[in-house]
Amino acid sequence: MTAIALEQSWLDRIGGEFDRPYMHNLKAFLLAEKESGRVIYPKGPEIFNAMNTTPFDAVKVVIIGQDPYHGPDQAHGLAFSVRRGIPVPPSLMNIYKEIEATFGAKMPRHGDLTGWARQGVLLLNATLTVQQANAGSHQKRGWEEFTDAIIRAVNERHDHAVFMLWGAYAQKKGAFIDREKHLVLQAPHPSPLSAHRGFLGCGHFKKANDYLSSRGRAPIDWTALGD
């Protein structure tokens, strides 16, 4: 993990984080994990995939997740997204259901959300790595401070972004976002355990597009993910 692996527009704004003690400690932790033979997801080159696919100036929407998926071949650095060929996870299936209900378009059978990221949707997990088959294993090691810096940069240096905060964890992490400058949309998490409590029917994807359009920004085509 080096600063150089991060896309330049992000590096220009948060590159100083790599010099802070918490990031040195995080790097040492990840090296120790690797040397002990533990399998870490996502692969090293994909850790910063969210920022590398969505440059800072392109950000329109921020969706905050928690951990990368911890199963084989799932995580590739985008929150809620999985590689093609991997079954669509339950939370993402509910996200797709909400989009289908809103726009009347059938979502793809795959779960690769790269098409959103390329349109300006920053798919940011709070923790950017995880140990195989061990959910939450890399929490409180420094990633949360780093991703707070990412959210803070968007909050302070962007105007009229949309933040989608699903579930108590994301809502707590985004508590400092300026509601006067940005649109903050909150709902229960799309997990099958909570989606029926208000995520399904929340209308977030249309609300986001209406807000972007009203501010002179191109809306997101939420159905444009390819076959």
Summary of the structure (lengths in Angstrom):
residues: 227
radius of gyration: 16.8
end to end distance: 32.8
largest distance: 52.0
contacts: 708
relative contact order: 0.17
helix: 42%
strand: 11%
